[in-house]
Amino acid sequence: MQITVAGRCRASLVGTAVGWLAVAPGAAWALARLVGLDRGPLVQALAFTPYAAVASLVPLLLALALRRRWPAVVAAVTTATLLAVVAPRALPTAQPAVAGPTVRLLTANLLAGAADAATVVEVVRTEGVDVLVVQEFTPTAEAELDRLGLDQLMPYRQLNPVVGTPGSGLYARHPISAGGIRSLRGAWGFTQAYATVRVPGAPEVRVESAHPAAPYAVNQVGYWRDDLAAQPPATPDGPLSILAGDFNATLDHGPLRALLRTGYVDAAAAVGAGLAGTWGPYDGDLIPPVVIDHVLVDRRIAVRDLTVRPLPGSDHRMLLAELRLPATDS
């Protein structure tokens, strides 16, 4: 049976339409990511950009199979764009040459105090953690941590335990000063403990337990943006600074990238571990893991290592960062 010219034309049009329909979502995603359209429901969607980068290979292969040149070109540009913004997080970067002491910092979201305190204390003890910052810190969690020996391991602290999710805490093995509590304006009333830690042999470093509002609904996005904008910027010409905690934002969100541009480095991305999920399925929710917990360090601090640790009872995982500070005389 012969195929008519009209039939071939119809088949060609269908193939072209299928190609463009397959390519369009990924291209729109890449455009939203590049332009910074993290508004409304796009805020949550953009958190899954690493998955979109992998998925963008499917329409590319389809367009090639259909032999549709321009859809294939657009698909290739889309894949290249998404991989260009995501792949660097898996590639370690050169670190500053510093000769000061090593500091180990652990951050943990305790899920309104439901997380297993014994796991936190065990990591502090076995890994020689120098600074611990916690979010969703409750009076019950405070008492349990100390019962398990945290008061002996980390005698210096700036704490604001609160029933529910607003609480925050900072523990240190070394003396602290200039401590306080920052109150954010999000609907959940999150707070952030901060203090200046005095590590022998290094300049003082200001550490804060970060916990901006979560963009869990469209009407919370404004609070989310405001809370991220209110985070203390880095001071490249001043004191050293570290922000660590649950940022409720990924590196695909413009407000977090703006904070990094003040002079911070994402510790996970610096050592090639920036794609290791920190929140999602760990309490049973069927959500692909995303990276919303971070350790942001002053660019003058060298990141030696960062590992993601399980935390039973929480929907987050802990981050353990090994950092090297500049020497006092540097």
N, C-alpha and C positions, 0 to 999 in steps of 0.2 A: 504494500500500500504506500503510495507516494504521499509525502507531507507537503501540503500546499504552502505557497509563499505566505499567505495570511496566517497559517498555523505556526510557521516559524516565527513570524513577527510577534504573534501572541505569546509564544513560549519565551521569546527574548524579553518582552516587556515584563512578563511574570518573573523571570529570573532577575531582571534589574530591580524590580520592586522588592523582591525578597532580599536581595543584597543590601539595598538601602535601609529596609526595615530592620535588618539584623545589625547594621553598622550604627544606626542613629543613636540608640541608647548609650553606647559606650562613648561615642563622640560627644554627646551632651554631658556625660559624666566628666570627661576629661576637661571640657570647657569650664564646667562649674568649679572644678578643682583649681584650674589655672587662674581663673578670674577671682576666685574667692567668694563664691556665692553661697556661703554657709549662713543661710537664713531659713527660718521656718523649718519644715520637715527635712530640708537638705542637710541640716546640721547632723542629724543622726545618720543619714545615708552616707555622707562623706567619711564617716568613721570606718566604713568598710571598703575604702579605696584600694587597699592591697588586694582584696578579693576581686574587685572590678578589673584590676590590672591583669590578673591571671585569666579572668573570664573573657577579656577583650581578644584573646587569641582565637576564640571560637568563631566570631563573625569574620575575622581575618581569613581563617582557613575556609570558611564557607564562601566568602567572596572570591577567593582564589579558585575554589572548586567550580564555582559558577562561571568563572572567567569574566568577571565584571571588573574592568580595569579601575574605574573611579571609586566605586565602593571599596575595592581592595586598597587603593591608595589611602583613602580616608581611614580605613581600618588600621592600616599599618602606622599611620601618623598617630592615631589614637593609642595603639599599643605602645609605641615608642614614648609617647608623652607620659602615659601612666607609669610605665616602667622607670622612666627618668626621675619621677618624683618619689617612687617607692623603693627602688633598688638600692640607693645609697645607704638606707638604714641597715642593710645587711652587709655593708662593707666597712671594715674598720678604717679609721682615719688617724693621721699622725697626731701625736699628743705633745704638749709643751714639755720641754726639758726642764724639769724641776727636781730639786734635791731635798725637799722637806720631808716631814713624816707622812706615813701612810695612815689614812683614816678610812674605817669601814662604816658605812651608813646603811641602815635598814629602814624601809618605809612599809607600813602595813595598814590597810583599811580593815577595821575590826568588825564591820557590819553590825553597828549598834551594839557592840560588845559581845556578839555571838561567836566570834572567832575563837579558836583554841589558843588560850594564853600560853599553854605549855609549849606549843610549837614556837611561838615568838621567843620565849625565854631561852629555849634550847638553841635556837639560831644565835641569839645574842651571846650565849655562853660559849658555844663551840666555835663560832666564827670570830670571836673577839670584837664584836661590834662596839664602835665608839659612840655612835649617835643613833638613836631610834626615834623616828617620828611616826605618830599614829593618828588615824582619822576615825571618826565615828566611835569616839573614846568615851566610855561610860564609867560611873563610879564603881560598878561591879567589876569591870575590866581592870580598873586601877587596883582594886583590892586583890584580885586574883593574880595579877602580875607580880605584885609585891609579895604575896604569899609564896609564890614560886621562886622568889629570890632576886627579882629584878632590882629591888631597893639596894641590895648589896653589890650587884654588878654595875648599876648606873645610879649613883647617889644624887646626881645633879639633875633637876627636872624643872620644867615649866609646864604645868598641867591645867587643863580646863575640862574635867570630866562632866558630861551632861547626859542625862537619860535620853535615849534615842540616838539620832545621828549627828547632832551639831558639835559634839565634843572633839577636842584636839589635845595632843600632848607631844612634848619633846623631852626625851631622856638623854643624858650624856654621861660618859665615863670621866670626862674632864670638866673642870669648873666652867660655869656659864655666868654671863652677866647681861644686863640690858634686856631682860626677858619681858614678854608681854603676850597679850592675846588680841588678835585682830578679829573683828566681827564683820562678816560679809552681809550683803543685803538680799541674798537669794531667799526664796520662800521657805527653805528649810532652816535658815538661820545658822549656817555653818560658821565655825570659828577656826582660827589658825594660830597655833602656838608658835612662838619664835623666841630665839635667844642668840646671843653671841657666844660661841664656844672658843675656849682658849686651849689650843693644843700645843704642848711644849715643842719648841723648835720651829713654829710656823706663825704667820700673822693670824690675828683673830679672824674667825669666819662666822658670818651671820647665817643661821639656818632657820628655815621656816617650814612648817608642816602645811602644805598646800591642799585646799579642798574647795575649789569653786563650785558653784551650783551646777547641778546636772540638767542638761537640756532634754529632760524626759518628756516634755510636751511643748507644743509651739508657744504657749504663753509663758514658758520658762526661759526661752532663748534670750530675751533681753537681760534677765538676771545673769545668765551664763556669760554673756558677753561682758557685762559690767564687772562681774567677779574676776574674770580673766584679766580685764584691763586694770583692775585694782591690785594685781599681784605686784610685789616690789620688783622693779627692774634691776638688772645687773648694774654694777658700778665699776666699769672697766678701769677707771682712774682712781677708784677709792677702795673701800674694804672688800674683801672676798665675800661672796654670797652663794648660798645653795638653797634651792627650792625643791622640795621633794614631797610627793604624796599623790593623791587621787585628783588629777586635774580635770577629769570628765571631758577630756579633749585629746585628740590624736594630732600627729604632725601634719595631718591633712586639713586641720582647722586653722584658718587665718589668725585668730586671736592668739593661739599658742605660738605660731610662727613669729608673730609680732613681738611676743615676749622674748623669744630666743634672740631676735635681732638686737635686743638691748645689750647683749654680751654674754648670754648663756649658751651652753652646749648640752644637748640631750645625751646623757651618759650612755644609754642603751645604744643609740645610733652610733656613738663615737667608737664603740668596740664591736660593731656589727651585729648587735643583738636587738636592733630596733623593731623587729617584726615578731618578737615573742609576745604572745597575747598575755594580758594582765587582768582582763575582766571579761565575763561572758558566761560560760557554761558551768562555772565552778560550784554553783549552788543548785544545779539542776536545770537552769533555764536553757532552752534550746537556742542559744545565741552564739554565732561564731565568735571566737575570741577576738577582742580588739585591744589596742594598746592605749589605755587612758591613764595609767599610772606612770610617773616619770621621776627621774632625778635630774634636775637641771643644775649644772655647775658653772661657775665662773670660768671663762675661757683660759684663765691662768692656772687652773687646776687640771692635772693630768688624770684621765680616767684609765685605770689599769684593768678593771674587770667589772662586769655587771651580770648577775644571774637572777633568774626569776624563780622564786621558791613557792611551793604550795602552802596554803594556809587553810586547814580544815575549818569549816564553819563560816567561812567568808565567801563572798562572790568575787573577791579579788585575790590575786596572788601578791606575794611580797617581792620587793626589789632589794637586792643586796649589792651595793656599789662599793668597789674598792678604789679609793681616790688617793692621789698623792698631792700634797699641798706644796706651795713654794716654801723655801726656807726663810727664816726670819730675816736673814741678811741679804736676800735676793731682791 
